[in-house]
């Protein structure tokens, strides 16, 4: 699946949203470690990253060649500002209509519209891939993200009071959200 679009951010800078590719491995690896150290709302901590830059390159190459999954990077001034992707929930008939969405944006780029743009790019790609439902999990305390998802049309369909266990705050409640495409 391919994606390439330029947008103007709230600070008037240009941002390129495009497929990550094997040449982006080091930059995306560094962005992953940065974003996962800046917030307690993501799935893992930097020291839990099972990828190195070379494995990230391979992952990005595989996603760029996939017909139904994608990893999109947001590039501002030649810096990877954020990433987002859609992955199939599974390949079995009963779940192949569903995809999962994940987004992370580096803190210095928060509030510029990158998360919104990445989310909408993933929604577009999910529709183009033929998915019927797009799903995500969000920490209940992450009110900014929840508001963005709701504005886009995601609805809550459940909660897990002990969905994440944070090293800083103990258990975090997860909200399960979905969008019919």
HELIX and SHEET records of a PDB file:
HELIX    1   1 UNK A   22  UNK A   24  5                                   3    
HELIX    2   2 UNK A   25  UNK A   38  1                                  14    
HELIX    3   3 UNK A   46  UNK A   48  5                                   3    
HELIX    4   4 UNK A   53  UNK A   65  1                                  13    
HELIX    5   5 UNK A  107  UNK A  109  5                                   3    
HELIX    6   6 UNK A  114  UNK A  128  1                                  15    
HELIX    7   7 UNK A  143  UNK A  152  1                                  10    
SHEET    1   A 8 UNK A   4  UNK A   8  0                                        
SHEET    2   A 8 UNK A  14  UNK A  19 -1                                        
SHEET    3   A 8 UNK A  70  UNK A  76 -1                                        
SHEET    4   A 8 UNK A  79  UNK A  88 -1                                        
SHEET    5   A 8 UNK A  98  UNK A 105 -1                                        
SHEET    6   A 8 UNK A 133  UNK A 139  1                                        
SHEET    7   A 8 UNK A 170  UNK A 180 -1                                        
SHEET    8   A 8 UNK A 155  UNK A 166 -1                                        
END                                                                             
